[in-house]
Amino acid sequence: MSDTLTLYKLIILKMLSFLDHPLTNSQISEFILEKEYTNYFTLQQVLFEMEETRLVTKSNSHNSSLYHITDAGKDTLHYFGNKISDAICQDIQDYLKKNDVEIRESFLTTADYYPGTAEDYLVRCQVREQNSTLIDLTLSVPSEKQAASMCNHWKGKSQEIYAYLMQQLL
């Protein structure tokens, strides 16, 4: 069992090492479950253990957990990465290539909210491209329900909103 859990950890580290940005819990889960490497509950246990041992760090946003590889994770992968078969490495690369646009967009187009100073919520919506920020918009809304709704709609509306703002301001 321990060797199997170690393999799952190495697979996740390998996935994260191929990217210069984090992956969400759902993106990692999609790959692992689609390939039927393990079940959801074991995967969540593995992610928890990886966070506890500082192989990855987890940051939370409004509706997802983002996993980042740490230096300790990179070192572990360097020493034990050869335990991952070439076929699994190819599966990882194929998945990342197939889902590149979706993965990149989920990282580059983000929205989150948090309580404001009054009885309001601040919604921060961002669109980034490579190393620059195209838009960083923070809005105050009176309710958490409205804040959550804005976050949920941002990905689908961000390009339209960005184009509208550019048109109006130029």
N, C-alpha and C positions, 0 to 999 in steps of 0.2 A: 504493500500500500504506500509506503513512504517513497519508494522509487517512482511510483506512478504520480504522486502529488508533486514530487520534484520535477518530473517531466512537464506537468501542467504549468508549473511556475516558470520553467525555462521557456516554454512556448510563449507565455505572456510577455516575458522579458524580451524575447526575440521580436515579437510584434512591435513592442514599444521602441525597440532599438532601431527599427527601420524608419521611424518617423521623427520629425523634429518638433512634434507637438503631441499632446496627450491623446489617449483614446478613452471613450466613455465606457462605462460598465456594459451598456447594451451592445456596443460594437465588439468588445472582447467576447461577450456572451454569444453574440450571433455567430462569430467564427467557431468558437469552441463547440457550441451545441450543433451547429450545422454539420460539422465534421464528426459529430458524435464521439468526441474524445472523452467526455464525461457528462454528468448531469448538472443541472443548474445549481443545486445545493452544494455539491462538491466544489464547483467553480467558485461560489461565493466564499466558501471556507478557505480556498486557496488564496483568493484576493485578500481576505482578511489577514491571513498569515503573512502574506507578502508585505502588507502595510505594517503589521506588528514588527516584522524583522527589518523594516526599512529598505526593502528591495524596491518598493514603489512608494510614492506619496499619493494621497487622494485629496482632491479638492472638490468641494460640492458647489454646484450651481443650482439654480431654481429647480430644474427637473432632471438633473443627472449628476453622476459622480465621474470625475475625470482622473485618470490614472497616469502618472508620470514616472518614468524610470529614474532611479537615483544613481549616484556614483557607485553605491554598494551593489545595486542591481546590475550595472554595467560590468563591474568587476566579477560578479558571480557568473554572468553570461560569458565573459572572456575565459574564465577557467573551466566552466562546465558546458558551454554551448555546443561542444562536439557531441554531446549526448542526444542532441536533437537530430533525427534522421534527415537526410537530404529531401526525402519526400514531404516531410512535415514543413521544412523550410520553404519548399516550393509551394505548398498549400498556403502558407502565410503570405508569401509574395503574391500569389495569384489573388487571394482575397483582398489584400491591400490595393493591388492594381485595379481590380474589378470595382472596388468601392471607393476609389481615390477621391472622386468629386464629392461624394456624400460625406466622407470622413473629413476632408479638408473644409467643406462648408460648415460642418457642425462645429469645427474649431474656430473658424474665421468669422462666423456670424453667431453672436452670443447675446443672450438677454438674461438678466437676473434682477431680483428686487430685494429690498431690505427696508426695515422700518426707518422712517425719517425722524426728524427732531420733534415734529408736532404729532398729531394723530393721522399721519399720512404714510405713504410708502413711496420710496424712490425706485424707479425702474431705470436700469442702465442697459441700453441697447448699443451694441457695437458691431461694426463690420471692419475686419482687417484684411489686408492683402499683403502677403509676404511679410515684410518687416515694417509696414506702415499701417496706420489707422486711417480708414476712409471716413468713418463717421463714429462718433462717440457721443451719444445722446442720453441725457438723464432727465427724466420727467417725474414730477410729483403727482400722485393720484391719491384720492381719499380712502380707497379700500384695498385690502389685500386681494380680494376677488378681481378687481380691475387690474391690479398689478400682475397677477398670474395670467390673466387673459392677454395683456399686452405682451408678456414674455412668450406666450404660446403662439401669438400671431407674428412675431418679429421675423422669424426665418422666412416665412412665406411672403412677407410684405417689405422686407428691408430694401431690396433692389428698387422697387417702385417708390418707396419713400426717399431713398437716396437720390434717385433721378429727379423727383419732384423738387426736393430742396435745392439741388444744383440748378435746375431750371429757374426757380424763383429767385435765387441769390445771385445768379450771374447775369 
